[in-house]
Amino acid sequence: MDLARLVAVEIGALPAGLLEEVAPRVGASLGLDVSIARTMRDPAFAYDEHRQQFLALRLLEELRRLGHPGDRVAGAAAVDLFNPILTFVFGEAEMPGRASVFSIHRLQQEFYGLPADPHLLAERAVKEMLHEVGHTYGLAHCPDFNCTMSSSHSVEAVDLKGSNFCAACRRKMALAQAAAPIQPRRKASPGLTGPGSGFSEGPTGGPSNLSA
């Protein structure tokens, strides 16, 4: 029987080694083996000339085509993402579904005129990827500000989060994984190496509900 994986897809050119550091940490948190793919290095198909940003939904449509049916496919984008009703999004995901995407563009200290901090970027990226993959299991934004599924509207809020699912979200994740037709390869760790975040709550229309 096939077993579920986390397929981490580089979108654009990420800093060297970042995805290799981030994806295994997220996979370990969810009990998923990890595969890294570089099949979407040029995301020009999702670029919006008017917004001068990249449409997250268009990226999700392509990510959904990758991997096996039981896999969670998580895009890690170097480019700035948006959806039509928000100025930008840190990330977006099918909820529930298979595909998610997050961007490091506004997670980098350089975006705010500050010196680069590779360690801080990696910590933020772990949080964002983990949060968005959590949405694919049907987890909504959590009112517990320390929880990985808490919504973040700024990078400061991302930094303030704790590094675990709350007890309630942990139970929901366990139930969602147990109900999945294709199971994780190994047991998820009870604590996460980094929490997650989204830019704004609110599903939009499409083949699946979406959550940021």
ROGU-440510 format. One line per field, with one value per residue (C-alpha): residue in one letter; residue number from 0; z, y, x. Coordinates in steps of 0.05 Angstrom, whole numbers, plus 5000, padded with zeros to 4 digits. Layout:
ROGU-440510
type: a | ... $
seq: NUM | ... $
zz: Z | ... $
yy: Y | ... $
xx: X | ... $
end
This chain:
ROGU-440510
type: m | d | l | a | r | l | v | a | v | e | i | g | a | l | p | a | g | l | l | e | e | v | a | p | r | v | g | a | s | l | g | l | d | v | s | i | a | r | t | m | r | d | p | a | f | a | y | d | e | h | r | q | q | f | l | a | l | r | l | l | e | e | l | r | r | l | g | h | p | g | d | r | v | a | g | a | a | a | v | d | l | f | n | p | i | l | t | f | v | f | g | e | a | e | m | p | g | r | a | s | v | f | s | i | h | r | l | q | q | e | f | y | g | l | p | a | d | p | h | l | l | a | e | r | a | v | k | e | m | l | h | e | v | g | h | t | y | g | l | a | h | c | p | d | f | n | c | t | m | s | s | s | h | s | v | e | a | v | d | l | k | g | s | n | f | c | a | a | c | r | r | k | m | a | l | a | q | a | a | a | p | i | q | p | r | r | k | a | s | p | g | l | t | g | p | g | s | g | f | s | e | g | p | t | g | g | p | s | n | l | s | a $
seq: 0 | 1 | 2 | 3 | 4 | 5 | 6 | 7 | 8 | 9 | 10 | 11 | 12 | 13 | 14 | 15 | 16 | 17 | 18 | 19 | 20 | 21 | 22 | 23 | 24 | 25 | 26 | 27 | 28 | 29 | 30 | 31 | 32 | 33 | 34 | 35 | 36 | 37 | 38 | 39 | 40 | 41 | 42 | 43 | 44 | 45 | 46 | 47 | 48 | 49 | 50 | 51 | 52 | 53 | 54 | 55 | 56 | 57 | 58 | 59 | 60 | 61 | 62 | 63 | 64 | 65 | 66 | 67 | 68 | 69 | 70 | 71 | 72 | 73 | 74 | 75 | 76 | 77 | 78 | 79 | 80 | 81 | 82 | 83 | 84 | 85 | 86 | 87 | 88 | 89 | 90 | 91 | 92 | 93 | 94 | 95 | 96 | 97 | 98 | 99 | 100 | 101 | 102 | 103 | 104 | 105 | 106 | 107 | 108 | 109 | 110 | 111 | 112 | 113 | 114 | 115 | 116 | 117 | 118 | 119 | 120 | 121 | 122 | 123 | 124 | 125 | 126 | 127 | 128 | 129 | 130 | 131 | 132 | 133 | 134 | 135 | 136 | 137 | 138 | 139 | 140 | 141 | 142 | 143 | 144 | 145 | 146 | 147 | 148 | 149 | 150 | 151 | 152 | 153 | 154 | 155 | 156 | 157 | 158 | 159 | 160 | 161 | 162 | 163 | 164 | 165 | 166 | 167 | 168 | 169 | 170 | 171 | 172 | 173 | 174 | 175 | 176 | 177 | 178 | 179 | 180 | 181 | 182 | 183 | 184 | 185 | 186 | 187 | 188 | 189 | 190 | 191 | 192 | 193 | 194 | 195 | 196 | 197 | 198 | 199 | 200 | 201 | 202 | 203 | 204 | 205 | 206 | 207 | 208 | 209 | 210 | 211 $
zz: 5000 | 4984 | 5044 | 5049 | 5038 | 5044 | 4975 | 4983 | 4918 | 4906 | 4870 | 4844 | 4872 | 4948 | 4988 | 4982 | 5033 | 5060 | 5035 | 5056 | 5127 | 5131 | 5097 | 5140 | 5203 | 5180 | 5156 | 5223 | 5259 | 5218 | 5213 | 5138 | 5097 | 5054 | 4980 | 4952 | 4881 | 4838 | 4782 | 4788 | 4787 | 4739 | 4767 | 4712 | 4694 | 4760 | 4753 | 4752 | 4714 | 4749 | 4819 | 4805 | 4850 | 4840 | 4847 | 4901 | 4873 | 4806 | 4841 | 4881 | 4816 | 4791 | 4857 | 4860 | 4798 | 4832 | 4876 | 4891 | 4914 | 4988 | 4988 | 5017 | 4966 | 4997 | 4953 | 4981 | 4940 | 4935 | 4904 | 4934 | 4936 | 4935 | 4929 | 4897 | 4963 | 5002 | 4993 | 5002 | 5034 | 5071 | 5046 | 5023 | 5023 | 5003 | 5064 | 5064 | 5005 | 4983 | 4962 | 5000 | 4986 | 5027 | 5010 | 5042 | 5008 | 5068 | 5118 | 5100 | 5143 | 5080 | 5061 | 5122 | 5108 | 5160 | 5153 | 5129 | 5184 | 5155 | 5221 | 5233 | 5161 | 5170 | 5234 | 5201 | 5140 | 5184 | 5217 | 5151 | 5116 | 5177 | 5184 | 5112 | 5111 | 5173 | 5133 | 5082 | 5139 | 5153 | 5212 | 5216 | 5248 | 5322 | 5375 | 5418 | 5401 | 5419 | 5372 | 5305 | 5272 | 5300 | 5245 | 5236 | 5201 | 5208 | 5212 | 5284 | 5300 | 5265 | 5311 | 5374 | 5363 | 5402 | 5368 | 5378 | 5360 | 5419 | 5450 | 5412 | 5344 | 5359 | 5370 | 5306 | 5267 | 5295 | 5275 | 5206 | 5193 | 5220 | 5172 | 5111 | 5059 | 5055 | 5122 | 5145 | 5142 | 5215 | 5277 | 5281 | 5337 | 5393 | 5392 | 5330 | 5313 | 5290 | 5288 | 5228 | 5206 | 5153 | 5132 | 5137 | 5152 | 5101 | 5050 | 4978 | 4922 | 4879 | 4874 | 4949 | 5003 | 5011 | 5074 | 5082 $
yy: 5000 | 5070 | 5113 | 5188 | 5236 | 5310 | 5333 | 5401 | 5439 | 5497 | 5555 | 5606 | 5607 | 5598 | 5610 | 5550 | 5496 | 5528 | 5477 | 5420 | 5448 | 5466 | 5408 | 5351 | 5389 | 5397 | 5325 | 5299 | 5340 | 5306 | 5236 | 5243 | 5223 | 5280 | 5288 | 5353 | 5372 | 5429 | 5424 | 5495 | 5539 | 5588 | 5610 | 5663 | 5629 | 5655 | 5727 | 5783 | 5844 | 5892 | 5869 | 5853 | 5792 | 5718 | 5689 | 5636 | 5600 | 5590 | 5559 | 5513 | 5489 | 5466 | 5438 | 5395 | 5358 | 5334 | 5274 | 5214 | 5218 | 5210 | 5260 | 5330 | 5377 | 5440 | 5495 | 5540 | 5604 | 5657 | 5705 | 5750 | 5719 | 5748 | 5729 | 5776 | 5802 | 5813 | 5857 | 5796 | 5727 | 5692 | 5627 | 5592 | 5521 | 5476 | 5462 | 5403 | 5379 | 5362 | 5427 | 5485 | 5541 | 5593 | 5649 | 5670 | 5738 | 5775 | 5729 | 5755 | 5810 | 5844 | 5859 | 5905 | 5938 | 5896 | 5852 | 5781 | 5730 | 5659 | 5626 | 5670 | 5659 | 5583 | 5587 | 5629 | 5584 | 5522 | 5558 | 5577 | 5511 | 5473 | 5519 | 5513 | 5437 | 5436 | 5469 | 5412 | 5365 | 5409 | 5448 | 5518 | 5578 | 5569 | 5622 | 5600 | 5650 | 5600 | 5547 | 5533 | 5543 | 5613 | 5664 | 5716 | 5783 | 5806 | 5776 | 5799 | 5753 | 5696 | 5706 | 5708 | 5641 | 5579 | 5517 | 5466 | 5451 | 5464 | 5401 | 5411 | 5419 | 5361 | 5316 | 5341 | 5327 | 5256 | 5243 | 5273 | 5230 | 5167 | 5179 | 5191 | 5134 | 5134 | 5136 | 5171 | 5128 | 5139 | 5169 | 5245 | 5275 | 5303 | 5370 | 5410 | 5440 | 5504 | 5533 | 5558 | 5619 | 5648 | 5719 | 5722 | 5675 | 5666 | 5612 | 5630 | 5593 | 5540 | 5465 | 5463 | 5515 | 5554 | 5582 | 5629 $
xx: 5000 | 5025 | 5040 | 5031 | 5090 | 5102 | 5124 | 5158 | 5162 | 5210 | 5175 | 5225 | 5295 | 5298 | 5362 | 5408 | 5393 | 5330 | 5280 | 5326 | 5325 | 5251 | 5215 | 5244 | 5225 | 5153 | 5151 | 5176 | 5122 | 5068 | 5097 | 5108 | 5168 | 5193 | 5208 | 5236 | 5218 | 5244 | 5192 | 5166 | 5228 | 5193 | 5125 | 5113 | 5047 | 5018 | 5043 | 4992 | 5018 | 4970 | 4986 | 5059 | 5049 | 5035 | 4966 | 4966 | 4905 | 4940 | 5000 | 4954 | 4922 | 4990 | 5013 | 4951 | 4976 | 5040 | 5054 | 5010 | 4938 | 4954 | 5012 | 5009 | 5041 | 5070 | 5098 | 5152 | 5154 | 5207 | 5157 | 5104 | 5034 | 4964 | 4892 | 4841 | 4812 | 4876 | 4938 | 4982 | 4982 | 5037 | 5006 | 4943 | 4917 | 4860 | 4818 | 4814 | 4854 | 4924 | 4958 | 4985 | 5034 | 5071 | 5119 | 5184 | 5181 | 5154 | 5188 | 5257 | 5286 | 5310 | 5238 | 5234 | 5301 | 5338 | 5401 | 5390 | 5379 | 5380 | 5363 | 5302 | 5280 | 5283 | 5243 | 5189 | 5188 | 5177 | 5118 | 5087 | 5093 | 5068 | 5008 | 4987 | 4995 | 4952 | 4896 | 4899 | 4878 | 4818 | 4846 | 4817 | 4850 | 4855 | 4837 | 4896 | 4950 | 5004 | 4978 | 5010 | 4942 | 4932 | 4923 | 4978 | 4968 | 5040 | 5110 | 5113 | 5054 | 5090 | 5150 | 5107 | 5074 | 5091 | 5119 | 5063 | 4992 | 4948 | 4917 | 4852 | 4885 | 4932 | 4871 | 4839 | 4902 | 4906 | 4834 | 4844 | 4906 | 4871 | 4813 | 4857 | 4853 | 4929 | 4964 | 5027 | 5089 | 5105 | 5074 | 5072 | 5114 | 5071 | 5109 | 5126 | 5193 | 5158 | 5088 | 5049 | 5012 | 4968 | 4954 | 4879 | 4822 | 4766 | 4755 | 4742 | 4707 | 4739 | 4745 | 4760 | 4751 | 4815 | 4845 | 4904 $
end
